[in-house]
Amino acid sequence: MPKPKSKAKKKDDSLNGLRRIIFQIFDIVREEKNFIILISALFLIAGIVYTSPGIAMWFGFLLAAYSAVSNDSIQTIGTFIASNADRKWYVLWLYIGAIFLGTVLVSWIIYDGDVTFQRLHTKNSDGTLAFPQPDSFAFLQIAAPIFLLVLTRLRMPVSTTFLLLSSFAVGHEAVGSVIGKSINAYILAFILGLVVWFSITKLTKKHFKGEPATWWTPAQWITSGALWSVWIMQDAANIAIYLPRALDLDQFIVFSLVVFLGLGLIFYLKGDKIQDIVNEKSEVTDIRAATLIDFVYAAILIYKLTISIIPMSTTWVFIGLLGGRELGIRLRENAKKQKKRRRVKEAFAMIGKDLGLATVGLIVSVIIAMAVNEGFREEIFHLVQ
């Protein structure tokens, strides 16, 4: 029988554990020194400019443009980047960037200056706008995209819709509608991903061998382009929330060029750290698997796009689809019972991790909204009483 540890030994173990944690923190700070300096500078600038609406509007937009697209890049162009890793980054950028410019131009023309396909024209039950154009800003509204940059750096697939729109919402009804639609979409995507890949996994294992046929490349580029365009229709609102609801020509040019150039940086960095969320999933670097993922994802977004103009978290749709797909693949694997059980447990762990990280974003979003918006805060307190 092993002897119980003495109090001195336990104390030494605790001190060694504390030292390891401190050293790990120092290692992180050293590795991320430049990023920490950048984030600190952005918070400082946000604290200076938020009282000047004209400057704050464009500063908030610049932060939102990069932070939203960089975090959400895993959803739409993540599989595109993963399965085209051998191609020049600027070729991928010009293709995706051109689709972005074309999509927002269509919205700007059709909806008289609105680049969000009417997402920011959602109304509450009393007829008031759920996300009215702000004429002044609170510090946390400008700082919200900075928090998003930090969460993205930590590889958290948080919902930019929740994080950026919640702080501008008028009342809990608007936020509740967005959350309700997003959770419903997560469930739909999870079930669809599970059913589709449970049904086709044996076929893909049999036929997706060796080099893909040449026609898969244009098929994937077309599918990824369509998905990207539909995503813009849903999530351009997250970027444009800081700007006037109707942009004049000069404002539209600035809006378009900023996002276009930001996309270039994302492709140059190959998706950056958040891309690992995609790369860790099964077989996403295969262009055939990536095409199927993008096709199903685009179909879900198109369906949800036609139901209502209420904004929706595409992040939750994406992690639901990948989670259902991963579980479907593991359930259909030809493996011994014990190994299969272990693989299914791994899938559930991955699903839980992604959903947990997304939930963190939801909680942070609600906290920011409550801190910024007094009316929203009072309504939430009234509901929980």
Short mmCIF file of the C-alpha atoms (twelve columns), coordinates in Angstrom:
data_MODEL
# 
_entry.id   MODEL 
# 
loop_
_atom_site.group_PDB 
_atom_site.id 
_atom_site.type_symbol 
_atom_site.label_atom_id 
_atom_site.label_alt_id 
_atom_site.label_comp_id 
_atom_site.label_asym_id 
_atom_site.label_seq_id 
_atom_site.Cartn_x 
_atom_site.Cartn_y 
_atom_site.Cartn_z 
_atom_site.pdbx_PDB_model_num 
ATOM 1   C CA . MET A 1   0.000   0.000  0.000   1 
ATOM 2   C CA . PRO A 2   1.482   3.379  -1.016  1 
ATOM 3   C CA . LYS A 3   2.269   5.711  1.827   1 
ATOM 4   C CA . PRO A 4   0.136   8.886  2.077   1 
ATOM 5   C CA . LYS A 5   1.935   12.031 1.097   1 
ATOM 6   C CA . SER A 6   3.218   14.170 3.923   1 
ATOM 7   C CA . LYS A 7   2.012   17.736 4.354   1 
ATOM 8   C CA . ALA A 8   5.434   19.020 3.275   1 
ATOM 9   C CA . LYS A 9   5.289   16.909 0.095   1 
ATOM 10  C CA . LYS A 10  1.790   18.139 -0.724  1 
ATOM 11  C CA . LYS A 11  2.949   21.709 -0.196  1 
ATOM 12  C CA . ASP A 12  5.909   21.167 -2.537  1 
ATOM 13  C CA . ASP A 13  3.587   19.674 -5.191  1 
ATOM 14  C CA . SER A 14  1.263   22.665 -4.902  1 
ATOM 15  C CA . LEU A 15  4.175   25.092 -5.252  1 
ATOM 16  C CA . ASN A 16  5.513   23.215 -8.271  1 
ATOM 17  C CA . GLY A 17  2.065   23.301 -9.855  1 
ATOM 18  C CA . LEU A 18  1.812   27.039 -9.201  1 
ATOM 19  C CA . ARG A 19  5.261   27.580 -10.722 1 
ATOM 20  C CA . ARG A 20  4.255   25.658 -13.855 1 
ATOM 21  C CA . ILE A 21  1.152   27.819 -14.248 1 
ATOM 22  C CA . ILE A 22  3.180   31.018 -13.794 1 
ATOM 23  C CA . PHE A 23  5.789   29.853 -16.325 1 
ATOM 24  C CA . GLN A 24  3.016   28.958 -18.791 1 
ATOM 25  C CA . ILE A 25  1.518   32.434 -18.400 1 
ATOM 26  C CA . PHE A 26  4.931   34.010 -18.998 1 
ATOM 27  C CA . ASP A 27  5.396   31.837 -22.110 1 
ATOM 28  C CA . ILE A 28  2.017   32.942 -23.474 1 
ATOM 29  C CA . VAL A 29  2.770   36.601 -22.778 1 
ATOM 30  C CA . ARG A 30  6.163   36.299 -24.475 1 
ATOM 31  C CA . GLU A 31  4.724   34.540 -27.536 1 
ATOM 32  C CA . GLU A 32  1.786   36.939 -27.837 1 
ATOM 33  C CA . LYS A 33  3.635   40.106 -26.808 1 
ATOM 34  C CA . ASN A 34  2.940   41.965 -30.054 1 
ATOM 35  C CA . PHE A 35  -0.713  40.945 -30.040 1 
ATOM 36  C CA . ILE A 36  -1.149  42.077 -26.418 1 
ATOM 37  C CA . ILE A 37  0.432   45.442 -27.255 1 
ATOM 38  C CA . LEU A 38  -1.886  45.809 -30.245 1 
ATOM 39  C CA . ILE A 39  -5.004  44.981 -28.222 1 
ATOM 40  C CA . SER A 40  -3.978  47.393 -25.467 1 
ATOM 41  C CA . ALA A 41  -3.478  50.159 -28.027 1 
ATOM 42  C CA . LEU A 42  -6.889  49.468 -29.586 1 
ATOM 43  C CA . PHE A 43  -8.627  49.633 -26.207 1 
ATOM 44  C CA . LEU A 44  -6.850  52.936 -25.527 1 
ATOM 45  C CA . ILE A 45  -7.930  54.385 -28.879 1 
ATOM 46  C CA . ALA A 46  -11.496 53.172 -28.333 1 
ATOM 47  C CA . GLY A 47  -11.534 54.971 -24.980 1 
ATOM 48  C CA . ILE A 48  -10.420 58.176 -26.670 1 
ATOM 49  C CA . VAL A 49  -12.661 58.225 -29.765 1 
ATOM 50  C CA . TYR A 50  -15.967 56.771 -28.538 1 
ATOM 51  C CA . THR A 51  -17.221 60.211 -27.472 1 
ATOM 52  C CA . SER A 52  -16.822 61.534 -31.044 1 
ATOM 53  C CA . PRO A 53  -19.599 59.812 -33.040 1 
ATOM 54  C CA . GLY A 54  -18.153 60.536 -36.486 1 
ATOM 55  C CA . ILE A 55  -14.740 59.082 -35.654 1 
ATOM 56  C CA . ALA A 56  -16.125 56.306 -33.444 1 
ATOM 57  C CA . MET A 57  -18.419 55.146 -36.249 1 
ATOM 58  C CA . TRP A 58  -15.538 54.485 -38.646 1 
ATOM 59  C CA . PHE A 59  -13.169 53.157 -35.983 1 
ATOM 60  C CA . GLY A 60  -15.804 50.681 -34.799 1 
ATOM 61  C CA . PHE A 61  -16.492 49.674 -38.387 1 
ATOM 62  C CA . LEU A 62  -12.790 49.080 -39.106 1 
ATOM 63  C CA . LEU A 63  -12.492 46.851 -36.053 1 
ATOM 64  C CA . ALA A 64  -15.729 45.005 -36.837 1 
ATOM 65  C CA . ALA A 65  -14.803 44.500 -40.485 1 
ATOM 66  C CA . TYR A 66  -11.629 42.615 -39.684 1 
ATOM 67  C CA . SER A 67  -12.659 40.900 -36.451 1 
ATOM 68  C CA . ALA A 68  -16.003 39.626 -37.785 1 
ATOM 69  C CA . VAL A 69  -14.644 38.291 -41.052 1 
ATOM 70  C CA . SER A 70  -11.522 36.780 -39.464 1 
ATOM 71  C CA . ASN A 71  -13.588 34.915 -36.858 1 
ATOM 72  C CA . ASP A 72  -16.298 33.864 -39.294 1 
ATOM 73  C CA . SER A 73  -13.813 32.945 -42.026 1 
ATOM 74  C CA . ILE A 74  -13.774 29.389 -40.692 1 
ATOM 75  C CA . GLN A 75  -17.450 29.007 -41.604 1 
ATOM 76  C CA . THR A 76  -17.428 30.002 -45.231 1 
ATOM 77  C CA . ILE A 77  -13.887 30.150 -46.546 1 
ATOM 78  C CA . GLY A 78  -12.304 27.866 -43.949 1 
ATOM 79  C CA . THR A 79  -12.876 24.680 -45.951 1 
ATOM 80  C CA . PHE A 80  -11.986 26.631 -49.103 1 
ATOM 81  C CA . ILE A 81  -8.619  27.605 -47.604 1 
ATOM 82  C CA . ALA A 82  -7.973  24.113 -46.212 1 
ATOM 83  C CA . SER A 83  -8.688  22.307 -49.485 1 
ATOM 84  C CA . ASN A 84  -6.770  24.831 -51.632 1 
ATOM 85  C CA . ALA A 85  -3.667  25.128 -49.483 1 
ATOM 86  C CA . ASP A 86  -1.450  24.469 -52.512 1 
ATOM 87  C CA . ARG A 87  -2.737  27.512 -54.416 1 
ATOM 88  C CA . LYS A 88  -1.428  31.079 -54.239 1 
ATOM 89  C CA . TRP A 89  -3.161  33.036 -51.493 1 
ATOM 90  C CA . TYR A 90  -3.835  36.039 -53.724 1 
ATOM 91  C CA . VAL A 91  -5.685  33.922 -56.304 1 
ATOM 92  C CA . LEU A 92  -8.092  32.738 -53.599 1 
ATOM 93  C CA . TRP A 93  -8.383  36.285 -52.242 1 
ATOM 94  C CA . LEU A 94  -9.238  37.895 -55.582 1 
ATOM 95  C CA . TYR A 95  -11.932 35.291 -56.245 1 
ATOM 96  C CA . ILE A 96  -13.606 35.587 -52.834 1 
ATOM 97  C CA . GLY A 97  -13.081 39.371 -52.770 1 
ATOM 98  C CA . ALA A 98  -14.771 39.820 -56.139 1 
ATOM 99  C CA . ILE A 99  -17.814 37.869 -54.930 1 
ATOM 100 C CA . PHE A 100 -17.988 40.070 -51.841 1 
ATOM 101 C CA . LEU A 101 -17.905 43.257 -53.927 1 
ATOM 102 C CA . GLY A 102 -20.582 41.957 -56.280 1 
ATOM 103 C CA . THR A 103 -22.901 40.828 -53.475 1 
ATOM 104 C CA . VAL A 104 -22.831 44.057 -51.456 1 
ATOM 105 C CA . LEU A 105 -23.168 46.088 -54.656 1 
ATOM 106 C CA . VAL A 106 -26.399 44.265 -55.482 1 
ATOM 107 C CA . SER A 107 -27.793 45.005 -52.017 1 
ATOM 108 C CA . TRP A 108 -26.653 48.647 -52.165 1 
ATOM 109 C CA . ILE A 109 -28.453 49.153 -55.484 1 
ATOM 110 C CA . ILE A 110 -31.638 47.208 -54.747 1 
ATOM 111 C CA . TYR A 111 -32.164 48.508 -51.213 1 
ATOM 112 C CA . ASP A 112 -31.208 52.151 -51.765 1 
ATOM 113 C CA . GLY A 113 -27.860 52.232 -49.990 1 
ATOM 114 C CA . ASP A 114 -28.425 49.361 -47.556 1 
ATOM 115 C CA . VAL A 115 -25.661 46.726 -47.787 1 
ATOM 116 C CA . THR A 116 -27.198 44.267 -45.303 1 
ATOM 117 C CA . PHE A 117 -30.080 42.895 -47.407 1 
ATOM 118 C CA . GLN A 118 -32.474 44.532 -44.917 1 
ATOM 119 C CA . ARG A 119 -31.136 42.619 -41.878 1 
ATOM 120 C CA . LEU A 120 -30.775 45.860 -39.897 1 
ATOM 121 C CA . HIS A 121 -34.373 46.786 -40.727 1 
ATOM 122 C CA . THR A 122 -35.728 44.086 -38.421 1 
ATOM 123 C CA . LYS A 123 -38.578 45.453 -36.285 1 
ATOM 124 C CA . ASN A 124 -39.852 44.735 -32.783 1 
ATOM 125 C CA . SER A 125 -43.472 43.729 -32.230 1 
ATOM 126 C CA . ASP A 126 -44.384 47.377 -31.559 1 
ATOM 127 C CA . GLY A 127 -43.070 48.425 -34.976 1 
ATOM 128 C CA . THR A 128 -39.846 50.081 -33.751 1 
ATOM 129 C CA . LEU A 129 -36.519 49.221 -35.322 1 
ATOM 130 C CA . ALA A 130 -34.680 46.506 -33.422 1 
ATOM 131 C CA . PHE A 131 -31.270 47.855 -34.501 1 
ATOM 132 C CA . PRO A 132 -31.656 51.599 -35.136 1 
ATOM 133 C CA . GLN A 133 -28.802 53.666 -36.516 1 
ATOM 134 C CA . PRO A 134 -26.774 54.935 -33.531 1 
ATOM 135 C CA . ASP A 135 -26.225 58.682 -33.164 1 
ATOM 136 C CA . SER A 136 -23.778 58.188 -30.259 1 
ATOM 137 C CA . PHE A 137 -21.685 55.315 -28.959 1 
ATOM 138 C CA . ALA A 138 -20.791 53.769 -25.620 1 
ATOM 139 C CA . PHE A 139 -17.238 52.602 -25.001 1 
ATOM 140 C CA . LEU A 140 -18.196 48.914 -24.933 1 
ATOM 141 C CA . GLN A 141 -19.958 49.220 -28.284 1 
ATOM 142 C CA . ILE A 142 -16.706 50.347 -29.857 1 
ATOM 143 C CA . ALA A 143 -14.683 47.847 -27.815 1 
ATOM 144 C CA . ALA A 144 -16.885 44.838 -28.692 1 
ATOM 145 C CA . PRO A 145 -14.890 43.979 -31.855 1 
ATOM 146 C CA . ILE A 146 -11.684 44.098 -29.792 1 
ATOM 147 C CA . PHE A 147 -13.072 41.429 -27.486 1 
ATOM 148 C CA . LEU A 148 -13.898 39.477 -30.637 1 
ATOM 149 C CA . LEU A 149 -10.272 39.753 -31.788 1 
ATOM 150 C CA . VAL A 150 -9.134  38.315 -28.453 1 
ATOM 151 C CA . LEU A 151 -11.618 35.432 -28.600 1 
ATOM 152 C CA . THR A 152 -10.591 34.721 -32.188 1 
ATOM 153 C CA . ARG A 153 -6.944  34.603 -31.112 1 
ATOM 154 C CA . LEU A 154 -7.976  31.997 -28.536 1 
ATOM 155 C CA . ARG A 155 -9.517  29.937 -31.374 1 
ATOM 156 C CA . MET A 156 -13.053 30.444 -30.108 1 
ATOM 157 C CA . PRO A 157 -15.716 30.203 -32.848 1 
ATOM 158 C CA . VAL A 158 -17.942 32.788 -31.177 1 
ATOM 159 C CA . SER A 159 -20.978 34.306 -32.832 1 
ATOM 160 C CA . THR A 160 -20.190 37.713 -34.258 1 
ATOM 161 C CA . THR A 161 -23.928 38.261 -34.638 1 
ATOM 162 C CA . PHE A 162 -24.475 37.919 -30.896 1 
ATOM 163 C CA . LEU A 163 -21.346 39.807 -29.904 1 
ATOM 164 C CA . LEU A 164 -21.669 42.802 -32.235 1 
ATOM 165 C CA . LEU A 165 -25.423 43.238 -32.700 1 
ATOM 166 C CA . SER A 166 -26.530 42.656 -29.108 1 
ATOM 167 C CA . SER A 167 -24.970 45.881 -27.837 1 
ATOM 168 C CA . PHE A 168 -27.017 47.888 -30.364 1 
ATOM 169 C CA . ALA A 169 -30.332 46.077 -29.853 1 
ATOM 170 C CA . VAL A 170 -33.351 47.961 -28.553 1 
ATOM 171 C CA . GLY A 171 -34.926 45.697 -25.943 1 
ATOM 172 C CA . HIS A 172 -34.593 42.010 -25.174 1 
ATOM 173 C CA . GLU A 173 -37.112 41.058 -27.860 1 
ATOM 174 C CA . ALA A 174 -34.638 41.643 -30.704 1 
ATOM 175 C CA . VAL A 175 -31.867 39.663 -29.001 1 
ATOM 176 C CA . GLY A 176 -34.311 36.899 -28.129 1 
ATOM 177 C CA . SER A 177 -35.422 36.630 -31.761 1 
ATOM 178 C CA . VAL A 178 -31.819 36.372 -32.957 1 
ATOM 179 C CA . ILE A 179 -30.965 33.741 -30.326 1 
ATOM 180 C CA . GLY A 180 -34.124 31.749 -31.030 1 
ATOM 181 C CA . LYS A 181 -33.536 31.677 -34.782 1 
ATOM 182 C CA . SER A 182 -29.873 30.749 -34.270 1 
ATOM 183 C CA . ILE A 183 -30.561 27.861 -31.872 1 
ATOM 184 C CA . ASN A 184 -33.238 26.543 -34.200 1 
ATOM 185 C CA . ALA A 185 -30.747 26.718 -37.070 1 
ATOM 186 C CA . TYR A 186 -28.086 24.901 -34.982 1 
ATOM 187 C CA . ILE A 187 -30.464 22.015 -34.323 1 
ATOM 188 C CA . LEU A 188 -31.473 21.856 -37.999 1 
ATOM 189 C CA . ALA A 189 -27.838 21.911 -39.142 1 
ATOM 190 C CA . PHE A 190 -26.772 19.259 -36.607 1 
ATOM 191 C CA . ILE A 191 -29.563 16.879 -37.594 1 
ATOM 192 C CA . LEU A 192 -28.995 17.459 -41.303 1 
ATOM 193 C CA . GLY A 193 -25.237 16.985 -40.944 1 
ATOM 194 C CA . LEU A 194 -25.760 13.757 -38.983 1 
ATOM 195 C CA . VAL A 195 -28.306 12.323 -41.440 1 
ATOM 196 C CA . VAL A 196 -26.438 13.309 -44.616 1 
ATOM 197 C CA . TRP A 197 -23.004 12.021 -43.571 1 
ATOM 198 C CA . PHE A 198 -24.400 8.938  -41.849 1 
ATOM 199 C CA . SER A 199 -26.020 8.149  -45.186 1 
ATOM 200 C CA . ILE A 200 -23.104 8.894  -47.501 1 
ATOM 201 C CA . THR A 201 -19.977 8.055  -45.459 1 
ATOM 202 C CA . LYS A 202 -19.645 4.520  -46.853 1 
ATOM 203 C CA . LEU A 203 -20.029 5.862  -50.389 1 
ATOM 204 C CA . THR A 204 -17.446 8.585  -49.844 1 
ATOM 205 C CA . LYS A 205 -15.015 6.091  -48.283 1 
ATOM 206 C CA . LYS A 206 -15.414 3.915  -51.351 1 
ATOM 207 C CA . HIS A 207 -15.295 6.549  -54.090 1 
ATOM 208 C CA . PHE A 208 -13.270 9.419  -52.574 1 
ATOM 209 C CA . LYS A 209 -9.937  7.684  -53.095 1 
ATOM 210 C CA . GLY A 210 -6.863  8.843  -54.944 1 
ATOM 211 C CA . GLU A 211 -6.724  12.140 -56.759 1 
ATOM 212 C CA . PRO A 212 -10.129 13.838 -57.297 1 
ATOM 213 C CA . ALA A 213 -11.423 14.239 -60.840 1 
ATOM 214 C CA . THR A 214 -10.664 17.616 -62.414 1 
ATOM 215 C CA . TRP A 215 -14.333 18.665 -62.348 1 
ATOM 216 C CA . TRP A 216 -14.271 18.746 -58.522 1 
ATOM 217 C CA . THR A 217 -12.202 21.932 -58.552 1 
ATOM 218 C CA . PRO A 218 -14.714 24.131 -60.421 1 
ATOM 219 C CA . ALA A 219 -17.536 22.464 -58.481 1 
ATOM 220 C CA . GLN A 220 -15.928 23.435 -55.189 1 
ATOM 221 C CA . TRP A 221 -15.125 26.967 -56.293 1 
ATOM 222 C CA . ILE A 222 -18.706 27.505 -57.460 1 
ATOM 223 C CA . THR A 223 -20.155 26.015 -54.264 1 
ATOM 224 C CA . SER A 224 -17.789 27.968 -52.010 1 
ATOM 225 C CA . GLY A 225 -18.545 31.168 -53.918 1 
ATOM 226 C CA . ALA A 226 -22.289 30.651 -53.544 1 
ATOM 227 C CA . LEU A 227 -21.886 29.923 -49.828 1 
ATOM 228 C CA . TRP A 228 -19.744 33.028 -49.340 1 
ATOM 229 C CA . SER A 229 -22.313 35.203 -51.114 1 
ATOM 230 C CA . VAL A 230 -25.188 33.872 -49.004 1 
ATOM 231 C CA . TRP A 231 -23.107 34.344 -45.853 1 
ATOM 232 C CA . ILE A 232 -22.571 38.008 -46.765 1 
ATOM 233 C CA . MET A 233 -26.330 38.434 -47.120 1 
ATOM 234 C CA . GLN A 234 -26.684 37.180 -43.540 1 
ATOM 235 C CA . ASP A 235 -23.667 38.675 -41.793 1 
ATOM 236 C CA . ALA A 236 -22.893 41.971 -43.523 1 
ATOM 237 C CA . ALA A 237 -25.138 43.441 -40.827 1 
ATOM 238 C CA . ASN A 238 -22.493 42.615 -38.203 1 
ATOM 239 C CA . ILE A 239 -20.020 44.882 -39.977 1 
ATOM 240 C CA . ALA A 240 -22.382 47.648 -41.061 1 
ATOM 241 C CA . ILE A 241 -24.052 48.024 -37.650 1 
ATOM 242 C CA . TYR A 242 -21.796 51.027 -36.928 1 
ATOM 243 C CA . LEU A 243 -22.578 52.817 -40.202 1 
ATOM 244 C CA . PRO A 244 -25.597 54.715 -41.574 1 
ATOM 245 C CA . ARG A 245 -28.382 52.417 -42.709 1 
ATOM 246 C CA . ALA A 246 -28.156 53.952 -46.190 1 
ATOM 247 C CA . LEU A 247 -24.609 54.524 -47.444 1 
ATOM 248 C CA . ASP A 248 -23.824 57.182 -50.019 1 
ATOM 249 C CA . LEU A 249 -21.357 56.396 -52.824 1 
ATOM 250 C CA . ASP A 250 -18.252 57.499 -50.916 1 
ATOM 251 C CA . GLN A 251 -19.269 55.564 -47.809 1 
ATOM 252 C CA . PHE A 252 -20.005 52.486 -49.909 1 
ATOM 253 C CA . ILE A 253 -16.576 52.632 -51.548 1 
ATOM 254 C CA . VAL A 254 -14.837 52.875 -48.166 1 
ATOM 255 C CA . PHE A 255 -16.977 50.050 -46.759 1 
ATOM 256 C CA . SER A 256 -16.221 47.779 -49.720 1 
ATOM 257 C CA . LEU A 257 -12.505 48.462 -49.949 1 
ATOM 258 C CA . VAL A 258 -11.885 48.002 -46.207 1 
ATOM 259 C CA . VAL A 259 -13.506 44.556 -46.168 1 
ATOM 260 C CA . PHE A 260 -11.878 43.610 -49.487 1 
ATOM 261 C CA . LEU A 261 -8.395  44.444 -48.174 1 
ATOM 262 C CA . GLY A 262 -9.140  42.747 -44.857 1 
ATOM 263 C CA . LEU A 263 -9.964  39.574 -46.765 1 
ATOM 264 C CA . GLY A 264 -6.575  39.814 -48.420 1 
ATOM 265 C CA . LEU A 265 -4.866  39.812 -45.023 1 
ATOM 266 C CA . ILE A 266 -6.895  36.799 -43.889 1 
ATOM 267 C CA . PHE A 267 -5.915  34.812 -46.984 1 
ATOM 268 C CA . TYR A 268 -2.282  35.874 -46.586 1 
ATOM 269 C CA . LEU A 269 -2.355  34.490 -43.023 1 
ATOM 270 C CA . LYS A 270 -4.145  31.345 -44.315 1 
ATOM 271 C CA . GLY A 271 -7.014  31.865 -41.904 1 
ATOM 272 C CA . ASP A 272 -4.685  32.413 -38.902 1 
ATOM 273 C CA . LYS A 273 -5.208  30.469 -35.629 1 
ATOM 274 C CA . ILE A 274 -8.997  30.129 -35.952 1 
ATOM 275 C CA . GLN A 275 -8.447  27.973 -39.058 1 
ATOM 276 C CA . ASP A 276 -7.449  25.109 -36.728 1 
ATOM 277 C CA . ILE A 277 -11.154 24.673 -35.891 1 
ATOM 278 C CA . VAL A 278 -11.665 23.455 -39.469 1 
ATOM 279 C CA . ASN A 279 -8.368  21.640 -39.923 1 
ATOM 280 C CA . GLU A 280 -8.995  19.352 -36.928 1 
ATOM 281 C CA . LYS A 281 -12.183 17.962 -38.478 1 
ATOM 282 C CA . SER A 282 -12.146 14.769 -40.544 1 
ATOM 283 C CA . GLU A 283 -11.029 14.976 -44.184 1 
ATOM 284 C CA . VAL A 284 -11.799 18.677 -44.757 1 
ATOM 285 C CA . THR A 285 -8.618  19.108 -46.782 1 
ATOM 286 C CA . ASP A 286 -10.105 16.811 -49.433 1 
ATOM 287 C CA . ILE A 287 -11.725 19.060 -52.030 1 
ATOM 288 C CA . ARG A 288 -14.613 16.598 -52.431 1 
ATOM 289 C CA . ALA A 289 -15.452 16.622 -48.711 1 
ATOM 290 C CA . ALA A 290 -15.102 20.409 -48.586 1 
ATOM 291 C CA . THR A 291 -17.505 20.783 -51.514 1 
ATOM 292 C CA . LEU A 292 -20.158 18.658 -49.810 1 
ATOM 293 C CA . ILE A 293 -19.837 20.637 -46.568 1 
ATOM 294 C CA . ASP A 294 -20.164 23.960 -48.377 1 
ATOM 295 C CA . PHE A 295 -23.139 22.732 -50.426 1 
ATOM 296 C CA . VAL A 296 -25.156 21.594 -47.387 1 
ATOM 297 C CA . TYR A 297 -24.197 24.710 -45.419 1 
ATOM 298 C CA . ALA A 298 -25.246 27.000 -48.280 1 
ATOM 299 C CA . ALA A 299 -28.579 25.180 -48.578 1 
ATOM 300 C CA . ILE A 300 -29.319 25.764 -44.881 1 
ATOM 301 C CA . LEU A 301 -28.432 29.467 -45.095 1 
ATOM 302 C CA . ILE A 302 -30.554 29.949 -48.203 1 
ATOM 303 C CA . TYR A 303 -33.495 28.307 -46.442 1 
ATOM 304 C CA . LYS A 304 -33.094 30.494 -43.359 1 
ATOM 305 C CA . LEU A 305 -32.541 33.561 -45.537 1 
ATOM 306 C CA . THR A 306 -35.983 33.182 -47.098 1 
ATOM 307 C CA . ILE A 307 -37.859 32.764 -43.788 1 
ATOM 308 C CA . SER A 308 -37.345 36.233 -42.302 1 
ATOM 309 C CA . ILE A 309 -34.979 39.192 -42.239 1 
ATOM 310 C CA . ILE A 310 -34.135 38.594 -38.552 1 
ATOM 311 C CA . PRO A 311 -30.325 38.305 -38.225 1 
ATOM 312 C CA . MET A 312 -29.020 34.868 -37.350 1 
ATOM 313 C CA . SER A 313 -25.751 33.460 -36.043 1 
ATOM 314 C CA . THR A 314 -24.137 31.626 -38.934 1 
ATOM 315 C CA . THR A 315 -21.465 30.439 -36.488 1 
ATOM 316 C CA . TRP A 316 -24.007 28.281 -34.690 1 
ATOM 317 C CA . VAL A 317 -25.211 26.857 -37.995 1 
ATOM 318 C CA . PHE A 318 -21.639 26.010 -38.955 1 
ATOM 319 C CA . ILE A 319 -20.629 24.277 -35.724 1 
ATOM 320 C CA . GLY A 320 -23.940 22.416 -35.749 1 
ATOM 321 C CA . LEU A 321 -23.290 21.146 -39.269 1 
ATOM 322 C CA . LEU A 322 -19.682 20.116 -38.554 1 
ATOM 323 C CA . GLY A 323 -20.725 18.498 -35.278 1 
ATOM 324 C CA . GLY A 324 -23.496 16.457 -36.903 1 
ATOM 325 C CA . ARG A 325 -21.170 15.522 -39.764 1 
ATOM 326 C CA . GLU A 326 -18.418 14.382 -37.406 1 
ATOM 327 C CA . LEU A 327 -20.825 12.234 -35.407 1 
ATOM 328 C CA . GLY A 328 -22.338 10.763 -38.574 1 
ATOM 329 C CA . ILE A 329 -18.885 9.796  -39.879 1 
ATOM 330 C CA . ARG A 330 -17.835 8.187  -36.587 1 
ATOM 331 C CA . LEU A 331 -21.073 6.185  -36.309 1 
ATOM 332 C CA . ARG A 332 -20.563 4.711  -39.792 1 
ATOM 333 C CA . GLU A 333 -16.902 3.798  -39.398 1 
ATOM 334 C CA . ASN A 334 -15.974 0.163  -39.820 1 
ATOM 335 C CA . ALA A 335 -14.102 -0.433 -36.596 1 
ATOM 336 C CA . LYS A 336 -14.096 -2.752 -33.627 1 
ATOM 337 C CA . LYS A 337 -16.745 -2.033 -31.016 1 
ATOM 338 C CA . GLN A 338 -14.353 -0.639 -28.429 1 
ATOM 339 C CA . LYS A 339 -12.521 1.579  -30.935 1 
ATOM 340 C CA . LYS A 340 -15.812 2.782  -32.428 1 
ATOM 341 C CA . ARG A 341 -17.143 3.661  -28.973 1 
ATOM 342 C CA . ARG A 342 -13.972 5.652  -28.293 1 
ATOM 343 C CA . ARG A 343 -14.252 7.466  -31.628 1 
ATOM 344 C CA . VAL A 344 -17.901 8.374  -30.951 1 
ATOM 345 C CA . LYS A 345 -16.905 9.724  -27.526 1 
ATOM 346 C CA . GLU A 346 -14.220 11.832 -29.214 1 
ATOM 347 C CA . ALA A 347 -16.852 13.225 -31.576 1 
ATOM 348 C CA . PHE A 348 -19.122 14.166 -28.678 1 
ATOM 349 C CA . ALA A 349 -16.164 15.807 -26.921 1 
ATOM 350 C CA . MET A 350 -15.415 17.846 -30.039 1 
ATOM 351 C CA . ILE A 351 -19.081 18.826 -30.389 1 
ATOM 352 C CA . GLY A 352 -19.226 19.841 -26.739 1 
ATOM 353 C CA . LYS A 353 -16.038 21.893 -26.997 1 
ATOM 354 C CA . ASP A 354 -17.221 23.835 -30.064 1 
ATOM 355 C CA . LEU A 355 -20.676 24.419 -28.583 1 
ATOM 356 C CA . GLY A 356 -19.158 25.480 -25.268 1 
ATOM 357 C CA . LEU A 357 -16.878 28.028 -26.923 1 
ATOM 358 C CA . ALA A 358 -19.790 29.400 -28.917 1 
ATOM 359 C CA . THR A 359 -21.836 29.648 -25.711 1 
ATOM 360 C CA . VAL A 360 -19.031 31.690 -24.144 1 
ATOM 361 C CA . GLY A 361 -19.475 34.182 -26.963 1 
ATOM 362 C CA . LEU A 362 -23.227 34.294 -26.333 1 
ATOM 363 C CA . ILE A 363 -22.724 34.978 -22.600 1 
ATOM 364 C CA . VAL A 364 -20.139 37.694 -23.308 1 
ATOM 365 C CA . SER A 365 -22.527 39.242 -25.842 1 
ATOM 366 C CA . VAL A 366 -25.395 39.453 -23.377 1 
ATOM 367 C CA . ILE A 367 -23.101 40.894 -20.688 1 
ATOM 368 C CA . ILE A 368 -21.870 43.593 -23.081 1 
ATOM 369 C CA . ALA A 369 -25.417 44.375 -24.174 1 
ATOM 370 C CA . MET A 370 -26.546 44.705 -20.558 1 
ATOM 371 C CA . ALA A 371 -23.567 46.910 -19.684 1 
ATOM 372 C CA . VAL A 372 -24.130 49.222 -22.665 1 
ATOM 373 C CA . ASN A 373 -27.876 49.390 -22.963 1 
ATOM 374 C CA . GLU A 374 -29.744 50.505 -19.837 1 
ATOM 375 C CA . GLY A 375 -33.150 49.670 -21.277 1 
ATOM 376 C CA . PHE A 376 -32.028 46.187 -22.265 1 
ATOM 377 C CA . ARG A 377 -30.490 45.670 -18.805 1 
ATOM 378 C CA . GLU A 378 -33.690 46.681 -17.022 1 
ATOM 379 C CA . GLU A 379 -35.776 44.383 -19.215 1 
ATOM 380 C CA . ILE A 380 -33.486 41.407 -18.502 1 
ATOM 381 C CA . PHE A 381 -33.585 42.088 -14.747 1 
ATOM 382 C CA . HIS A 382 -37.377 42.331 -14.925 1 
ATOM 383 C CA . LEU A 383 -37.589 38.984 -16.734 1 
ATOM 384 C CA . VAL A 384 -35.466 37.107 -14.184 1 
ATOM 385 C CA . GLN A 385 -37.247 38.532 -11.145 1 
# 
